[in-house]
C-alpha cells in the first residue's frame, strides 16, 4: 500500500512538472511574443513515466472497468481462473519489463536533444520500463489481495463515498 501511495505521489509530481513546463512556455509566448521550442519537447519526455507508473497504480487498485464487467458476469469458478490467469500474465509482463527494460536502459546511449542547451540521456526515459516492471512484481507479492476487492481507504486514499455520506449527515 505504501508503495502505491508513493507511486501516486510521484505521478502527481511529474504531472505538475509537465504542467509547469507547459505553462511557462505559454506564459513566455504571451509576454515575449515568441515561442520556447523546448517546452513541448521537455514535457513530452515525462509521458512514459506517467503512463507506466499509472498502470501500476491501476493494477494495484484493480481498476480496469471493462475487465471487472466481464469478470463479474462469470460464475465464481471461471472468475477465479480468469483472475489467476490475468495475474500470471501480468507477472510475465512485469518480468519482461524488468529484464528487457534493464537491458534496454543500459544499451540506451543516445542523447535526447531538447534544445541547444538542454540535452539528457535517453536512459532517463527508458528507465521507466524496469521501474514499472519492478513495481508490478512488488504488487504481485501481495498475492490474493489483488484478486479481492480493495477499497480506496485500504489503499491509503480517502474514501469519497464515506466523505460524501458525512457531508450529507452534516447538512
OpenMM code with the backbone's topology and positions (N, CA, C; nanometers):
from openmm import Vec3, app, unit

residues = "UNK UNK UNK UNK UNK UNK UNK UNK UNK UNK UNK UNK UNK UNK UNK UNK UNK UNK UNK UNK UNK UNK UNK UNK UNK UNK UNK UNK UNK UNK UNK UNK UNK UNK UNK UNK UNK UNK UNK UNK UNK UNK UNK UNK UNK UNK UNK UNK UNK UNK UNK UNK UNK UNK UNK UNK UNK UNK UNK UNK UNK UNK UNK UNK UNK UNK UNK UNK UNK UNK UNK UNK UNK UNK UNK UNK UNK UNK UNK UNK UNK UNK UNK UNK UNK UNK UNK UNK UNK UNK UNK UNK UNK UNK UNK UNK UNK UNK UNK UNK UNK UNK UNK UNK UNK UNK UNK UNK UNK UNK UNK UNK UNK UNK UNK UNK UNK UNK UNK UNK UNK UNK UNK UNK UNK UNK UNK UNK UNK UNK UNK UNK UNK UNK UNK UNK UNK UNK UNK UNK UNK UNK UNK UNK UNK UNK UNK UNK UNK UNK UNK UNK UNK UNK UNK UNK UNK UNK UNK UNK UNK UNK UNK UNK UNK UNK UNK UNK UNK UNK UNK".split()
positions = [
    Vec3(0.0810, -0.1184, 0.0000),
    Vec3(0.0000, 0.0000, 0.0000),
    Vec3(0.0859, 0.1256, 0.0000),
    Vec3(0.1921, 0.1237, 0.0807),
    Vec3(0.2794, 0.2414, 0.0878),
    Vec3(0.3441, 0.2697, -0.0467),
    Vec3(0.3881, 0.1632, -0.1143),
    Vec3(0.4493, 0.1799, -0.2456),
    Vec3(0.3508, 0.2455, -0.3415),
    Vec3(0.2263, 0.2036, -0.3375),
    Vec3(0.1246, 0.2585, -0.4256),
    Vec3(0.1021, 0.4074, -0.3981),
    Vec3(0.1007, 0.4458, -0.2724),
    Vec3(0.0845, 0.5865, -0.2364),
    Vec3(0.2049, 0.6669, -0.2847),
    Vec3(0.3241, 0.6114, -0.2702),
    Vec3(0.4454, 0.6800, -0.3172),
    Vec3(0.4423, 0.6963, -0.4687),
    Vec3(0.4053, 0.5896, -0.5401),
    Vec3(0.3990, 0.5958, -0.6869),
    Vec3(0.2956, 0.6991, -0.7313),
    Vec3(0.1823, 0.7042, -0.6621),
    Vec3(0.0799, 0.8031, -0.6945),
    Vec3(0.1329, 0.9447, -0.6733),
    Vec3(0.2058, 0.9657, -0.5653),
    Vec3(0.2639, 1.0977, -0.5387),
    Vec3(0.3671, 1.1351, -0.6454),
    Vec3(0.4462, 1.0373, -0.6887),
    Vec3(0.5447, 1.0632, -0.7946),
    Vec3(0.4737, 1.0992, -0.9249),
    Vec3(0.3665, 1.0261, -0.9577),
    Vec3(0.2881, 1.0585, -1.0781),
    Vec3(0.2332, 1.2004, -1.0702),
    Vec3(0.1823, 1.2372, -0.9539),
    Vec3(0.1283, 1.3731, -0.9363),
    Vec3(0.2385, 1.4773, -0.9524),
    Vec3(0.3556, 1.4500, -0.8959),
    Vec3(0.4676, 1.5445, -0.9081),
    Vec3(0.5131, 1.5588, -1.0532),
    Vec3(0.5177, 1.4476, -1.1248),
    Vec3(0.5566, 1.4524, -1.2662),
    Vec3(0.4525, 1.5305, -1.3461),
    Vec3(0.3255, 1.5073, -1.3175),
    Vec3(0.2192, 1.5787, -1.3874),
    Vec3(0.2272, 1.7291, -1.3604),
    Vec3(0.2502, 1.7667, -1.2355),
    Vec3(0.2651, 1.9084, -1.2009),
    Vec3(0.3861, 1.9676, -1.2729),
    Vec3(0.4942, 1.8915, -1.2813),
    Vec3(0.6128, 1.9384, -1.3540),
    Vec3(0.5816, 1.9640, -1.5013),
    Vec3(0.5092, 1.8694, -1.5610),
    Vec3(0.4703, 1.8866, -1.7018),
    Vec3(0.3847, 2.0111, -1.7197),
    Vec3(0.2901, 2.0301, -1.6304),
    Vec3(0.2031, 2.1470, -1.6394),
    Vec3(0.2812, 2.2770, -1.6206),
    Vec3(0.3753, 2.2785, -1.5272),
    Vec3(0.4571, 2.3980, -1.5047),
    Vec3(0.5427, 2.4300, -1.6274),
    Vec3(0.6018, 2.3286, -1.6867),
    Vec3(0.6833, 2.3489, -1.8074),
    Vec3(0.5965, 2.4041, -1.9201),
    Vec3(0.4804, 2.3429, -1.9404),
    Vec3(0.3898, 2.3876, -2.0468),
    Vec3(0.3380, 2.5284, -2.0195),
    Vec3(0.3025, 2.5563, -1.8941),
    Vec3(0.2524, 2.6885, -1.8583),
    Vec3(0.3599, 2.7947, -1.8777),
    Vec3(0.4829, 2.7627, -1.8380),
    Vec3(0.5912, 2.8601, -1.8560),
    Vec3(0.6142, 2.8902, -2.0037),
    Vec3(0.6022, 2.7889, -2.0887),
    Vec3(0.6165, 2.8112, -2.2322),
    Vec3(0.5058, 2.8992, -2.2877),
    Vec3(0.3827, 2.8744, -2.2411),
    Vec3(0.2701, 2.9564, -2.2865),
    Vec3(0.2820, 3.0993, -2.2339),
    Vec3(0.3206, 3.1152, -2.1087),
    Vec3(0.3384, 3.2474, -2.0491),
    Vec3(0.4495, 3.3248, -2.1203),
    Vec3(0.5580, 3.2570, -2.1495),
    Vec3(0.6688, 3.3198, -2.2221),
    Vec3(0.6206, 3.3710, -2.3581),
    Vec3(0.5409, 3.2910, -2.4257),
    Vec3(0.4917, 3.3306, -2.5584),
    Vec3(0.3992, 3.4517, -2.5475),
    Vec3(0.3161, 3.4560, -2.4432),
    Vec3(0.2262, 3.5701, -2.4253),
    Vec3(0.3058, 3.6974, -2.3945),
    Vec3(0.4057, 3.6859, -2.3089),
    Vec3(0.4824, 3.8034, -2.2660),
    Vec3(0.5787, 3.8508, -2.3750),
    Vec3(0.6551, 3.7580, -2.4311),
    Vec3(0.7605, 3.7933, -2.5261),
    Vec3(0.7099, 3.7944, -2.6706),
    Vec3(0.6136, 3.7118, -2.6996),
    Vec3(0.5615, 3.7031, -2.8361),
    Vec3(0.6338, 3.6017, -2.9217),
    Vec3(0.7241, 3.5264, -2.8604),
    Vec3(0.7993, 3.4237, -2.9317),
    Vec3(0.7899, 3.2941, -2.8516),
    Vec3(0.7871, 3.1821, -2.9198),
    Vec3(0.7712, 3.0528, -2.8521),
    Vec3(0.9041, 2.9969, -2.8042),
    Vec3(0.8989, 2.9286, -2.6911),
    Vec3(1.0135, 2.8499, -2.6449),
    Vec3(0.9986, 2.7111, -2.7063),
    Vec3(1.0865, 2.6760, -2.7945),
    Vec3(1.0714, 2.5497, -2.8677),
    Vec3(1.0916, 2.4269, -2.7800),
    Vec3(1.1607, 2.4407, -2.6698),
    Vec3(1.1968, 2.3249, -2.5896),
    Vec3(1.0903, 2.2825, -2.4897),
    Vec3(0.9912, 2.3676, -2.4597),
    Vec3(0.8957, 2.3326, -2.3544),
    Vec3(0.8120, 2.2098, -2.3915),
    Vec3(0.7641, 2.2035, -2.5142),
    Vec3(0.6838, 2.0890, -2.5572),
    Vec3(0.7672, 1.9614, -2.5547),
    Vec3(0.8895, 1.9695, -2.6078),
    Vec3(0.9765, 1.8508, -2.6131),
    Vec3(1.0129, 1.8011, -2.4738),
    Vec3(1.0394, 1.8921, -2.3831),
    Vec3(1.0757, 1.8522, -2.2473),
    Vec3(0.9560, 1.7907, -2.1748),
    Vec3(0.8404, 1.8530, -2.1850),
    Vec3(0.7211, 1.7998, -2.1188),
    Vec3(0.6868, 1.6610, -2.1717),
    Vec3(0.7094, 1.6397, -2.2996),
    Vec3(0.6780, 1.5103, -2.3617),
    Vec3(0.7648, 1.3976, -2.3067),
    Vec3(0.8808, 1.4265, -2.2539),
    Vec3(0.9693, 1.3231, -2.2003),
    Vec3(0.9156, 1.2615, -2.0710),
    Vec3(0.8198, 1.3277, -2.0081),
    Vec3(0.7607, 1.2756, -1.8851),
    Vec3(0.6483, 1.1755, -1.9117),
    Vec3(0.5946, 1.1721, -2.0325),
    Vec3(0.4786, 1.0884, -2.0645),
    Vec3(0.5027, 0.9391, -2.0376),
    Vec3(0.6160, 0.8812, -2.0781),
    Vec3(0.6356, 0.7380, -2.0476),
    Vec3(0.6326, 0.7081, -1.8975),
    Vec3(0.6883, 0.7971, -1.8174),
    Vec3(0.6877, 0.7762, -1.6729),
    Vec3(0.5459, 0.7774, -1.6178),
    Vec3(0.4674, 0.8762, -1.6576),
    Vec3(0.3297, 0.8836, -1.6089),
    Vec3(0.2497, 0.7622, -1.6562),
    Vec3(0.2649, 0.7270, -1.7820),
    Vec3(0.1887, 0.6146, -1.8376),
    Vec3(0.2219, 0.4839, -1.7659),
    Vec3(0.3493, 0.4538, -1.7522),
    Vec3(0.3882, 0.3260, -1.6929),
    Vec3(0.3628, 0.3210, -1.5426),
    Vec3(0.3886, 0.4304, -1.4735),
    Vec3(0.3628, 0.4298, -1.3295),
    Vec3(0.2135, 0.4259, -1.2988),
    Vec3(0.1328, 0.4925, -1.3806),
    Vec3(-0.0115, 0.4897, -1.3554),
    Vec3(-0.0694, 0.3510, -1.3833),
    Vec3(-0.0073, 0.2751, -1.4716),
    Vec3(-0.0504, 0.1368, -1.4944),
    Vec3(-0.0343, 0.0560, -1.3658),
    Vec3(0.0755, 0.0783, -1.2945),
    Vec3(0.0968, 0.0022, -1.1711),
    Vec3(-0.0039, 0.0410, -1.0640),
    Vec3(-0.0420, 0.1683, -1.0590),
    Vec3(-0.1418, 0.2133, -0.9611),
    Vec3(-0.2775, 0.1512, -0.9930),
    Vec3(-0.3153, 0.1536, -1.1204),
    Vec3(-0.4431, 0.0945, -1.1611),
    Vec3(-0.4425, -0.0567, -1.1361),
    Vec3(-0.3303, -0.1202, -1.1624),
    Vec3(-0.3188, -0.2648, -1.1386),
    Vec3(-0.3389, -0.2958, -0.9909),
    Vec3(-0.2719, -0.2215, -0.9055),
    Vec3(-0.2827, -0.2457, -0.7613),
    Vec3(-0.4249, -0.2228, -0.7121),
    Vec3(-0.4941, -0.1271, -0.7714),
    Vec3(-0.6301, -0.0977, -0.7291),
    Vec3(-0.7357, -0.1811, -0.7984),
    Vec3(-0.6958, -0.2636, -0.8960),
    Vec3(-0.7908, -0.3443, -0.9702),
    Vec3(-0.8923, -0.2593, -1.0440),
    Vec3(-0.8447, -0.1546, -1.1077),
    Vec3(-0.9338, -0.0543, -1.1642),
    Vec3(-0.9484, -0.0616, -1.3150),
    Vec3(-0.9637, -0.1769, -1.3690),
    Vec3(-0.9907, -0.1883, -1.5123),
    Vec3(-1.1385, -0.2223, -1.5269),
    Vec3(-1.2178, -0.1217, -1.5585),
    Vec3(-1.3634, -0.1341, -1.5572),
    Vec3(-1.4127, -0.2437, -1.6513),
    Vec3(-1.3592, -0.2500, -1.7724),
    Vec3(-1.4059, -0.3498, -1.8692),
    Vec3(-1.3776, -0.4912, -1.8193),
    Vec3(-1.2618, -0.5124, -1.7595),
    Vec3(-1.2300, -0.6448, -1.7076),
    Vec3(-1.3224, -0.6813, -1.5915),
    Vec3(-1.3553, -0.5852, -1.5053),
    Vec3(-1.4463, -0.6134, -1.3941),
    Vec3(-1.5851, -0.6476, -1.4451),
    Vec3(-1.6290, -0.5796, -1.5501),
    Vec3(-1.7613, -0.6062, -1.6068),
    Vec3(-1.7691, -0.7496, -1.6567),
    Vec3(-1.6676, -0.7932, -1.7300),
    Vec3(-1.6643, -0.9308, -1.7818),
    Vec3(-1.6495, -1.0290, -1.6662),
    Vec3(-1.5601, -0.9991, -1.5758),
    Vec3(-1.5330, -1.0890, -1.4637),
    Vec3(-1.6552, -1.1073, -1.3745),
    Vec3(-1.7247, -1.0002, -1.3448),
    Vec3(-1.8413, -1.0088, -1.2559),
    Vec3(-1.9568, -1.0848, -1.3188),
    Vec3(-1.9606, -1.0949, -1.4511),
    Vec3(-2.0684, -1.1672, -1.5193),
    Vec3(-2.0438, -1.3176, -1.5237),
    Vec3(-1.9256, -1.3620, -1.4835),
    Vec3(-1.8898, -1.5038, -1.4900),
    Vec3(-1.9249, -1.5759, -1.3602),
    Vec3(-1.9413, -1.7072, -1.3682),
    Vec3(-1.9557, -1.7861, -1.2448),
    Vec3(-1.8274, -1.7771, -1.1616),
    Vec3(-1.8391, -1.8001, -1.0324),
    Vec3(-1.7271, -1.7823, -0.9391),
    Vec3(-1.6024, -1.8607, -0.9802),
    Vec3(-1.6185, -1.9852, -1.0237),
    Vec3(-1.5032, -2.0670, -1.0606),
    Vec3(-1.4296, -2.0060, -1.1801),
    Vec3(-1.5042, -1.9700, -1.2845),
    Vec3(-1.4409, -1.9099, -1.4032),
    Vec3(-1.3788, -1.7743, -1.3701),
    Vec3(-1.4422, -1.7003, -1.2812),
    Vec3(-1.3878, -1.5714, -1.2401),
    Vec3(-1.2512, -1.5903, -1.1740),
    Vec3(-1.2414, -1.6901, -1.0881),
    Vec3(-1.1137, -1.7169, -1.0208),
    Vec3(-1.0077, -1.7602, -1.1210),
    Vec3(-1.0435, -1.8469, -1.2151),
    Vec3(-0.9499, -1.8909, -1.3187),
    Vec3(-0.9025, -1.7709, -1.4003),
    Vec3(-0.9957, -1.6830, -1.4397),
    Vec3(-0.9606, -1.5641, -1.5167),
    Vec3(-0.8690, -1.4719, -1.4375),
    Vec3(-0.8990, -1.4533, -1.3102),
    Vec3(-0.8176, -1.3652, -1.2272),
    Vec3(-0.6763, -1.4191, -1.2082),
    Vec3(-0.6646, -1.5489, -1.1833),
    Vec3(-0.5326, -1.6093, -1.1652),
    Vec3(-0.4532, -1.6028, -1.2964),
    Vec3(-0.5217, -1.6302, -1.4088),
    Vec3(-0.4567, -1.6225, -1.5399),
    Vec3(-0.4104, -1.4796, -1.5688),
    Vec3(-0.4935, -1.3838, -1.5362),
    Vec3(-0.4585, -1.2434, -1.5578),
    Vec3(-0.3381, -1.2043, -1.4734),
    Vec3(-0.3385, -1.2462, -1.3486),
    Vec3(-0.2256, -1.2127, -1.2611),
    Vec3(-0.0978, -1.2795, -1.3104),
    Vec3(-0.1086, -1.4023, -1.3592),
    Vec3(0.0096, -1.4697, -1.4143),
    Vec3(0.0614, -1.3952, -1.5376),
    Vec3(-0.0295, -1.3511, -1.6246),
    Vec3(0.0111, -1.2760, -1.7436),
    Vec3(0.0754, -1.1437, -1.7047),
    Vec3(0.0221, -1.0784, -1.6031),
    Vec3(0.0810, -0.9527, -1.5571),
    Vec3(0.2171, -0.9787, -1.4948),
    Vec3(0.2332, -1.0928, -1.4282),
    Vec3(0.3647, -1.1296, -1.3750),
    Vec3(0.4672, -1.1461, -1.4854),
    Vec3(0.4262, -1.2098, -1.5940),
    Vec3(0.5163, -1.2256, -1.7091),
    Vec3(0.5500, -1.0883, -1.7664),
    Vec3(0.4485, -1.0017, -1.7800),
    Vec3(0.4729, -0.8664, -1.8299),
    Vec3(0.5694, -0.7918, -1.7390),
    Vec3(0.5495, -0.8026, -1.6079),
    Vec3(0.6400, -0.7372, -1.5130),
    Vec3(0.7830, -0.7860, -1.5280),
    Vec3(0.8002, -0.9165, -1.5430),
    Vec3(0.9348, -0.9721, -1.5625),
    Vec3(0.9979, -0.9243, -1.6934),
    Vec3(0.9170, -0.9227, -1.8001),
    Vec3(0.9678, -0.8759, -1.9296),
    Vec3(1.0090, -0.7291, -1.9202),
    Vec3(0.9230, -0.6476, -1.8591),
    Vec3(0.9578, -0.5061, -1.8434),
    Vec3(1.0846, -0.4892, -1.7608),
    Vec3(1.0979, -0.5681, -1.6570),
    Vec3(1.2149, -0.5573, -1.5704),
    Vec3(1.3419, -0.6025, -1.6420),
    Vec3(1.3403, -0.7247, -1.6937),
    Vec3(1.4614, -0.7822, -1.7537),
    Vec3(1.5020, -0.7088, -1.8818),
    Vec3(1.4089, -0.6990, -1.9763),
    Vec3(1.4432, -0.6331, -2.1023),
    Vec3(1.4529, -0.4817, -2.0867),
    Vec3(1.3795, -0.4269, -1.9893),
    Vec3(1.3889, -0.2837, -1.9624),
    Vec3(1.5260, -0.2451, -1.9101),
    Vec3(1.5817, -0.3290, -1.8229),
    Vec3(1.7177, -0.3026, -1.7727),
    Vec3(1.8167, -0.3078, -1.8886),
    Vec3(1.8046, -0.4114, -1.9702),
    Vec3(1.8948, -0.4260, -2.0853),
    Vec3(1.8806, -0.3061, -2.1798),
    Vec3(1.7579, -0.2673, -2.2087),
    Vec3(1.7327, -0.1547, -2.2991),
    Vec3(1.7871, -0.0236, -2.2409),
    Vec3(1.7690, -0.0060, -2.1099),
    Vec3(1.8175, 0.1152, -2.0444),
    Vec3(1.9699, 0.1216, -2.0480),
    Vec3(2.0346, 0.0105, -2.0201),
    Vec3(2.1818, 0.0074, -2.0215),
    Vec3(2.2360, 0.0348, -2.1617),
    Vec3(2.1670, -0.0171, -2.2632),
    Vec3(2.2130, -0.0003, -2.4011),
    Vec3(2.1740, 0.1340, -2.4619),
    Vec3(2.0868, 0.2090, -2.3965),
    Vec3(2.0436, 0.3393, -2.4495),
    Vec3(2.1506, 0.4428, -2.4206),
    Vec3(2.2292, 0.4717, -2.5221),
    Vec3(2.3370, 0.5679, -2.5020),
    Vec3(2.3154, 0.6970, -2.5811),
    Vec3(2.1972, 0.7128, -2.6388),
    Vec3(2.1688, 0.8336, -2.7152),
    Vec3(2.1306, 0.9476, -2.6217),
    Vec3(2.1497, 1.0682, -2.6732),
    Vec3(2.1082, 1.1868, -2.6008),
    Vec3(1.9784, 1.2383, -2.6615),
    Vec3(1.8887, 1.2833, -2.5759),
    Vec3(1.7668, 1.3483, -2.6211),
    Vec3(1.7989, 1.4964, -2.6296),
    Vec3(1.7829, 1.5516, -2.7479),
    Vec3(1.8126, 1.6929, -2.7691),
    Vec3(1.6828, 1.7718, -2.7549),
    Vec3(1.6705, 1.8445, -2.6467),
    Vec3(1.5533, 1.9280, -2.6243),
    Vec3(1.5765, 2.0647, -2.6892),
    Vec3(1.6947, 2.1179, -2.6705),
    Vec3(1.7369, 2.2424, -2.7348),
    Vec3(1.8889, 2.2388, -2.7437),
    Vec3(1.9465, 2.3470, -2.7902),
    Vec3(2.0929, 2.3522, -2.7974),
    Vec3(2.1556, 2.3403, -2.6590),
    Vec3(2.0884, 2.3941, -2.5592),
    Vec3(2.1436, 2.3938, -2.4238),
    Vec3(2.0919, 2.2775, -2.3384),
    Vec3(1.9768, 2.2233, -2.3729),
    Vec3(1.9157, 2.1190, -2.2901),
    Vec3(1.9234, 1.9852, -2.3621),
    Vec3(1.9955, 1.8946, -2.3026),
    Vec3(2.0037, 1.7580, -2.3534),
    Vec3(2.0267, 1.6640, -2.2356),
    Vec3(1.9739, 1.5435, -2.2463),
    Vec3(1.9932, 1.4452, -2.1407),
    Vec3(1.9912, 1.3067, -2.2014),
    Vec3(2.0340, 1.2106, -2.1235),
    Vec3(2.0450, 1.0741, -2.1702),
    Vec3(1.9065, 1.0115, -2.1888),
    Vec3(1.8928, 0.9336, -2.2927),
    Vec3(1.7697, 0.8596, -2.3192),
    Vec3(1.7423, 0.7602, -2.2067),
    Vec3(1.8450, 0.7276, -2.1300),
    Vec3(1.8290, 0.6331, -2.0193),
    Vec3(1.7262, 0.6812, -1.9177),
    Vec3(1.7124, 0.8120, -1.9042),
    Vec3(1.6151, 0.8641, -1.8099),
    Vec3(1.4743, 0.8206, -1.8497),
    Vec3(1.4443, 0.8229, -1.9772),
    Vec3(1.3123, 0.7826, -2.0264),
    Vec3(1.2987, 0.6307, -2.0237),
    Vec3(1.3980, 0.5591, -2.0708),
    Vec3(1.3883, 0.4127, -2.0792),
    Vec3(1.3897, 0.3466, -1.9413),
    Vec3(1.4393, 0.4158, -1.8416),
    Vec3(1.4397, 0.3601, -1.7054),
    Vec3(1.2985, 0.3413, -1.6514),
    Vec3(1.2003, 0.4050, -1.7134),
    Vec3(1.0617, 0.3873, -1.6692),
    Vec3(1.0146, 0.2434, -1.6907),
    Vec3(1.0718, 0.1731, -1.7867),
    Vec3(1.0323, 0.0341, -1.8138),
    Vec3(1.0674, -0.0600, -1.6985),
    Vec3(1.1951, -0.0701, -1.6575),
    Vec3(1.2240, -0.1628, -1.5478),
    Vec3(1.1652, -0.1182, -1.4146),
    Vec3(1.1506, 0.0122, -1.3940),
    Vec3(1.0900, 0.0596, -1.2690),
    Vec3(0.9445, 0.0132, -1.2618),
    Vec3(0.8702, 0.0294, -1.3703),
    Vec3(0.7304, -0.0151, -1.3733),
    Vec3(0.7219, -0.1668, -1.3563),
    Vec3(0.8117, -0.2408, -1.4208),
    Vec3(0.8134, -0.3862, -1.4059),
    Vec3(0.8391, -0.4280, -1.2624),
    Vec3(0.9332, -0.3613, -1.1977),
    Vec3(0.9647, -0.3943, -1.0584),
    Vec3(0.8464, -0.3633, -0.9666),
    Vec3(0.7797, -0.2518, -0.9900),
    Vec3(0.6645, -0.2164, -0.9068),
    Vec3(0.5518, -0.3169, -0.9266),
    Vec3(0.5296, -0.3597, -1.0513),
    Vec3(0.4275, -0.4621, -1.0763),
    Vec3(0.4594, -0.5896, -0.9990),
    Vec3(0.5846, -0.6296, -1.0003),
    Vec3(0.6233, -0.7523, -0.9301),
    Vec3(0.6077, -0.7372, -0.7786),
    Vec3(0.6347, -0.6185, -0.7264),
    Vec3(0.6126, -0.5946, -0.5833),
    Vec3(0.4642, -0.6069, -0.5517),
    Vec3(0.3802, -0.5493, -0.6381),
    Vec3(0.2358, -0.5607, -0.6172),
    Vec3(0.1902, -0.7061, -0.6264),
    Vec3(0.2521, -0.7836, -0.7136),
    Vec3(0.2167, -0.9262, -0.7233),
    Vec3(0.2488, -1.0005, -0.5950),
    Vec3(0.3459, -0.9516, -0.5212),
    Vec3(0.3808, -1.0151, -0.3948),
    Vec3(0.2634, -1.0071, -0.2964),
    Vec3(0.1696, -0.9143, -0.3212),
    Vec3(0.0502, -0.9040, -0.2366),
    Vec3(-0.0426, -1.0233, -0.2588),
    Vec3(-0.0223, -1.0938, -0.3702),
    Vec3(-0.0941, -1.2186, -0.3978),
    Vec3(-0.2445, -1.2074, -0.4025),
    Vec3(-0.3101, -1.2774, -0.3172),
    Vec3(-0.4567, -1.2891, -0.3170),
    Vec3(-0.5252, -1.1533, -0.2994),
    Vec3(-0.4590, -1.0591, -0.2348),
    Vec3(-0.5189, -0.9276, -0.2114),
    Vec3(-0.5498, -0.8564, -0.3426),
    Vec3(-0.4782, -0.8897, -0.4497),
    Vec3(-0.5047, -0.8274, -0.5781),
    Vec3(-0.6345, -0.8772, -0.6392),
    Vec3(-0.6729, -0.9974, -0.6062),
    Vec3(-0.7947, -1.0553, -0.6615),
    Vec3(-0.9172, -1.0041, -0.5872),
    Vec3(-0.9030, -0.9852, -0.4573),
    Vec3(-1.0155, -0.9414, -0.3766),
    Vec3(-1.0357, -0.7911, -0.3916),
    Vec3(-1.1554, -0.7441, -0.3589),
    Vec3(-1.1875, -0.6023, -0.3670),
    Vec3(-1.1013, -0.5250, -0.2683),
    Vec3(-1.0515, -0.4090, -0.3102),
    Vec3(-0.9733, -0.3218, -0.2250),
    Vec3(-1.0381, -0.1844, -0.2266),
    Vec3(-1.0747, -0.1346, -0.1091),
    Vec3(-1.1373, -0.0035, -0.1029),
    Vec3(-1.0290, 0.1042, -0.1118),
    Vec3(-1.0650, 0.2255, -0.1561),
    Vec3(-0.9667, 0.3341, -0.1620),
    Vec3(-0.9061, 0.3625, -0.0255),
    Vec3(-0.9866, 0.3464, 0.0815),
    Vec3(-0.9350, 0.3721, 0.2157),
    Vec3(-0.8234, 0.2740, 0.2513),
    Vec3(-0.8401, 0.1468, 0.2132),
    Vec3(-0.7380, 0.0451, 0.2399),
    Vec3(-0.6109, 0.0738, 0.1621),
    Vec3(-0.6231, 0.1441, 0.0498),
    Vec3(-0.5070, 0.1767, -0.0325),
    Vec3(-0.4354, 0.3015, 0.0180),
    Vec3(-0.4901, 0.3657, 0.1225),
    Vec3(-0.4268, 0.4848, 0.1756),
    Vec3(-0.4866, 0.6130, 0.1203),
    Vec3(-0.5925, 0.6026, 0.0397),
    Vec3(-0.6584, 0.7190, -0.0164),
    Vec3(-0.7886, 0.7421, 0.0594),
    Vec3(-0.8335, 0.8681, 0.0691),
    Vec3(-0.9611, 0.8925, 0.1354),
    Vec3(-1.0753, 0.8304, 0.0564),
    Vec3(-1.1747, 0.7783, 0.1246),
    Vec3(-1.2903, 0.7159, 0.0607),
    Vec3(-1.3940, 0.8247, 0.0339),
    Vec3(-1.4111, 0.8605, -0.0924),
    Vec3(-1.5006, 0.9707, -0.1284),
    Vec3(-1.6451, 0.9388, -0.0912),
    Vec3(-1.6853, 0.8117, -0.0951),
    Vec3(-1.8219, 0.7742, -0.0569),
    Vec3(-1.8444, 0.8037, 0.0907),
    Vec3(-1.7452, 0.7763, 0.1722),
    Vec3(-1.7568, 0.7999, 0.3150),
    Vec3(-1.7635, 0.9506, 0.3428),
    Vec3(-1.6789, 1.0278, 0.2735),
    Vec3(-1.6800, 1.1721, 0.2914),
    Vec3(-1.8129, 1.2308, 0.2458),
    Vec3(-1.8689, 1.1806, 0.1353),
    Vec3(-1.9974, 1.2287, 0.0858),
    Vec3(-2.1072, 1.1997, 0.1877),
    Vec3(-2.1062, 1.0806, 0.2446),
    Vec3(-2.2060, 1.0436, 0.3454),
    Vec3(-2.1945, 1.1337, 0.4681),
    Vec3(-2.0722, 1.1648, 0.5093),
    Vec3(-2.0516, 1.2531, 0.6239),
    Vec3(-2.1011, 1.3940, 0.5943),
    Vec3(-2.0776, 1.4423, 0.4717),
    Vec3(-2.1230, 1.5751, 0.4319),
    Vec3(-2.2744, 1.5832, 0.4302),
    Vec3(-2.3413, 1.4757, 0.3844),
    Vec3(-2.4872, 1.4714, 0.3812),
    Vec3(-2.5423, 1.4748, 0.5238),
    Vec3(-2.4782, 1.4000, 0.6148),
    Vec3(-2.5238, 1.3980, 0.7541),
    Vec3(-2.5096, 1.5348, 0.8189),
    Vec3(-2.4040, 1.6095, 0.7833),
    Vec3(-2.3824, 1.7406, 0.8402),
    Vec3(-2.4877, 1.8410, 0.7975),
    Vec3(-2.5434, 1.8231, 0.6785),
    Vec3(-2.6460, 1.9148, 0.6270),
    Vec3(-2.7740, 1.8878, 0.6995),
] * unit.nanometer
topology = app.Topology()
chain = topology.addChain("A")
for resn in residues:
    res = topology.addResidue(resn, chain)
    for name in ("N", "CA", "C"):
        topology.addAtom(name, app.Element.getBySymbol(name[0]), res)
